[in-house]
């Protein structure tokens, strides 16, 4: 979410600019540097990560400019000195960015994003980069697990009321990328062309003098292919009325409370007995990937998912970090015993069996003195160019491209890597030594 001026420049932390001011003063600000985004571990319970937010991030970096409103705020708050303010006045990122495309899987140590530029240009992007990638990738991992658990059944994203208004739009975008059918969020539909869906809540039924009157109003407006919410009062009576009002061609009923597995079985029997054999059953109400998986054997045709999706289903961050790994071609690395990182610019290759099953992720150093690993016939590089000289490269993958990429990538994982149980990452990460 940008400011009223359209700039993303103040979506950052105070210390980014104080580091900049100090580096400008001592002359180190203009050293050529490389920063990398990676995660040391996957969140508890995750067997793979899903790259999300790249498209949003590139746009946000292009809008990372300090206009008069932003400069006035920094001056009034005395964040930096006058000379730093003047430097920021002309700021725009002019470096290069490579990274994993959206929808690509990642694992511990994967170099998701490589940012190259002067220290001054690159360091101020840290907070923006991490806030977008950590949020969107967390949502992506949860969404991908839910889609796998649904096993081909439709899922609608409906979490807007459970998160920040802009986070809701980002979550809807990522959910669609990961295979959700539609979203309830109209702004996501406008910005990204995502299909939107929705009918009525319990309030609409309560508004009317009777449940029948509410159903008659909805069918008159939306047609018989609509979805009627049947559990405001007695669900058995609600299904009976729904079929009486809409006929046996009723599109669907929705169940939003109770033991939805048991209720779905009872509803299916009742619908079939009434002749509504093609009426679908949609369930909602605090569903997550585990609940969806538990419903796989039930006669459920679709799911509505809200809270668990927009909160990352228990893992609201992907735990990514943005680390300086190279200064003027010289590898640098933090050596803390708990937070050790590896110096030097890196790239990655994913190895596959002839059958298409992924085997391992190989991380290797780039630059003078480094040797790339020998590629097998089915291996592939993972990073792609994203920005050159501060501008997005031409022909970046579309949202639909990314959607297909993730669908294919999940098929390549070993079957145990798709399970919802705790365990090691689906494939190991190997650091290629030169």
N, C-alpha and C positions, 0 to 999 in steps of 0.2 A: 504494500500500500504506500503510494507516494504522498508527499505533502500536497497542500492545495496548489502549490506552484508547479506540480508535476515532477519536481526533483526528488531523487532518492538519496541525496547526499547526506541528510541528517538521520537516515536510518542506520546509524552506526553508533559506536561507543566513543565516549569522551577520550579515552586513552589512545585511540587510533590517531587522533589529531595532535595530541601532545607528543607522541613518538615522532610524528611528522615534523613538528616544529623543532624538536631537538636535533633531528637528522639534518634538517635544512640549515640549522645554525652551525653544526660541526662539519658539514660537507659530505656526509655519508649518504644523503638522501638520493643522490644521483647514481649510486652504484647499481649495476645491472644485477637483478636478483631473480630467483625462481622460488615461488611458493607452491606447495602442493596441498591438496585436500585429500584426506584419507581417513579411515577409521581403524583404530587399533584392534577393535573387537566388534562383533555384532551384538545388538541388544539381546538380553537374556531370552532364550527360547527361539531365536531366529536362526535359520539355517542358511539364509542368503539375504542379501540386500538388493534393493531395486533403485536404480538411479532416477531421481525425480527432481524437477525444478530447473533443468538446464535452460529451457526456453524462456522461462520467467526471469532467470538470472541474467541472461544476456541482454534482455531488454532493460532490466534494472541498471546494469552497468552502463549502458549507453545513456541513461538518464541520470547518472551520478555526476551532476554538475552543480556548482555553487553559484546560484543567482543572488540578486541583491537581498532577497528575504532571508536566505540561508546565511549569508555573510553578516547581515545585521544581527541575527540571532547569536552567532558565534562571538561577535564583537561585544554585544550587550552582556553576555554571560562570561566574558573574558576567558574564553576557552583557549585561544591562541593569540599570539602577538600580531602586530600590524603587518609585518613582512610575510608571515605565514598566510594571513588573510589575502594578501595580494597574490601570492602563489596559487591559492585555492581559486581565486577569481577566474583564472585561465585553465583550471584543471579539466582534463578529460583523459580517460585511459587510452593510451596509444600503443599498448603492448600486445602480446600474443596470448591466446588461451587455447589449450587443447584439453580434451576430456572425454569421458565416456558419454555416449549419447543417451538421451532419456530412454528408459525401458531396458537398458542394459543391466545385467546382474553385476553385483560387486561382492567382494569378500574382504576379510581383514587385510589391510595393507594395500589394497587396490588404489592406484593413483587416479582417483575420480576426476580430478581437475588439476591442471598445471598452468599456473599464471606466471608469465614472464614479462618483466618490465623493470623500470627503476624501482628502488625501494619505496620512494615517495608515492609513485603511481599505484603500486601493488598493495602496499600495507594498508592503505585506507579502505580497501575493498573487503578486508577480512570479515567484518561483522555482517555485511550485506550478503556475502557469499555463504557464510555458514547459516545464517538465519533462513535463507531460502532453501538451501540444499538439505539441511537437517530436517526442516519441517516437511518438505515435499517427499523426501526419500523415506521418512518414517511412515507417512500416509501410504506411499507406494507399496512398502513391504506388507503393511496390513491389508491393503486392498488386494494385492496379488494372492495372498493366502486365502482371502475370502472367496475370490474367483475360483481358485483351485478347489476349495471345499464345496463350492456350489456345483461343480462338475457339469457345467454347461447350462445350468438354469439361470434365468434372468436375475440381475441384481440392480436395484435402483438406489442411488446415493441420496440420502435425505437428512444430512446432518447439519444443515445451516443453522438451526436454532441451538446448537450445542457448542458453538465456537465463535470466535471473532468473525465479523462480517466479511473481511477480506480473506481470512483463512478458509472460510467456507467456500469461496470461489476457487481458491487454489486447490483445496481438497477435492472439489468436484472435478476439476480438470484432471488431476492425477488418478482419481478413481476411474474415470473414463479411459485414460491411457492403459490402466491395468485390466480392463475388460468389463467394467460395469456398463450396463446397458444405457442408462440415462441418469439424470440428476433432477432433483426438485428445484435447483437453484437457477433462477432465470438469468441472473447476471453471468453465470458461467456459460449459459446457452448463448448469450449475446456476444461475449468476448471470444469464445473458443468454438462456437458452432456445435456444442454438445447437445444431443437430444434431451429435451426436458419432459417431465411427466408429473402428474399429480391429479387428484380428484377432490377429496373432501376429508375433513377431520371430524372427530366426535362432536365438536361444537356445532357443526352444520346440522347434525341430527337433533341435537338438543334444542336448537333454535326453533324447530318446527313443532307443531302440536302433536305429531305422531311420527313414528319411524317410517310408516308408509308414506306420509306426506313428504318427508325428506327424500326418500328414494324416488318418488314420482317426480319431484323437482329436479333431481340430479339427472335422471334418465331423460327427462324432457329437454334438458339443456345439452347434455353430453352424448346422448344416444345409448342404445342398449349394450354397446361394447365397453361401457365404462366399468370401473371397479367400485363396488359398493362395500362400505365398511359395516360389517354385520354384528359387531360385538359391543355396541353401545349399551344394550340392555341384555336380553336373553339371546344367545347366539343362534340357537335352534330356531326360535321365532324369527330372528333377523334373516336367516337364510330363506326361510319359507316366504317371508314378505318380499325379499329380493327377487326371487323367481316369479312370484305372482305379479310384481310390478314390471319387471324387465322381460319376462318370458324365459324360455329355455335357452335363448341365444345370449343371455347375459355374459358379458366378457369375463368378469372375474369378481371374486369376493376377497376382502382383506380381513385378516384376523390380527389384532394388535395387542392381545393380552392373553394371560393364562398359559397353560401348557399347550403351546401351539402345535406340538407333534400330535398329541392326542386329539386336540380339536380339529386339526387338519384331516385326520382319518375319519372322524365323525362327520365332518363337513363333506368330504368326498362321498361317503355313503349316502348322505342326505341329498346332495346335489344329483347324484346318479339316480336315486329313487324318484326324484322329481322330474327326470328327463333332461336335466342340464348337464349332460355328460361332457360337454366341451367347455364348460365354465371353469376357468382357472382359479387356483387358490394361491393367494399371496399372503405371506406372513411378515410381520414386523414386530418391533418392541425389544430393544436392548439385545439385538443379535450381534454376535461376533463370529470369527471363523470357527470356533469350537462348537457353538450352537448350530451354525450352518452345517457343519460336518455331521453333527448328531441327527440332523433332519434329513440326511441324504436318502434314507429308506422310506421316508414319509411322502404322501401324495401332495407335495408342495411344488408349485410351478414357478415361484419367484419370491424374492426377498426384498425387503426394504431395510436398509442399514443406515444408522445415523451416528450415535454417540461413539461407538467403538471405532468407526472409520476415522472420524475427524480428530480423534485423540490418539491415533496410531495403535489402537487396540492394546494398550498397556505399555507401549514403547513410543512415547511422543517425540523422541529425537533419535536420529540415526547415529549419534555420538561421533560426528565428523569433526576433524580439526584442520586448521589452516596453518601450515608450518613453513618457515623459511628453510630451504634445503640447499640453496646454492647462492654464492655471492661472487660475482665476476668470474664465473666458471669454476670456483672452488667449492667443493662440497662442504656443507656445514650441517651440524645436527646437535640436538639437545641430548645430553647424556644422563639425565635423571634416571635413577634405577626404576622408577615407576612409570615414567613417560618417555622412554627412549624412542628416538626416531632415527631413520636412516638418511644420511646426507646424499646429495646429488639428485639431479633431475632423473626421473624414472618413467618408464612406460611398461606396458603389460601385454602379454600374449596368453590366450586361453587355448589349452591343448584339448583335442578331441580324439576319441576312438574313430575308427572307420565307420562305426555304426551311428556316429553323431553324438554319442554321449560325452559330456564334458568330463575331463580327467583332473586337470589342475589349472591354476592361475599362476603364471610365471611373471615375476616382477624383475626388471633388469635396469641397470644404469644406462644413461645415454651420455654422449659427449666424448671428449678426448680420452683415450685409454680404456674406454668401456667396450665390451663386446656383446653384441646381441645374441640371444640364444638361437640355436639352429631350429628352423621351423620344420615341423612335420607336415605331411600333405594335407592335413585337415585343420591345422592350427590357424588362428587369426589374431591380428592386432586389435586392441580394444579401443584405444583413444582415436579420436578424429579431430581435425582442426575445427575450432569454434569461432575464434576471433583472430583477425590479423590486422595489425596497426590500429587496434581499437574498434574495428568494425566487424560485424558478423559476416562470416564467409557466406558465399552464395550457395544455394541449394542445400541448406541444412534440412535434416529430416523433418517431415511434418508430424503432427500429432497422430495421424493415422499410421504413418510409418513406424513411429515409436510404439504404437499399440501392437502392431504386428511383430516388431522386434521382441517385445517381452513375451508374447505368446509363443514364439519360436524358442526363445532362450529357456523358458521353463520346461519345454519338452526335452531339452538336452540334458537336464540335470539327472543324476542317478535317482532312482525312484525314492530312496530313503531320504533324499534331500528335500522332497516335497511334503514329507510328513509334518504334522503339527507338534510332534513330540520334541522334547529337548534333545540336543545332541551337538556334535561338532558341525562346522560349516559343511555344506553339501559337497564342496571340493576343497582341497587344501591349497594354501598359498605358498609358493616356493620362491625364494629370493635367489636369483641367478647370480652366482659369484663370478667376477671376471678374473 
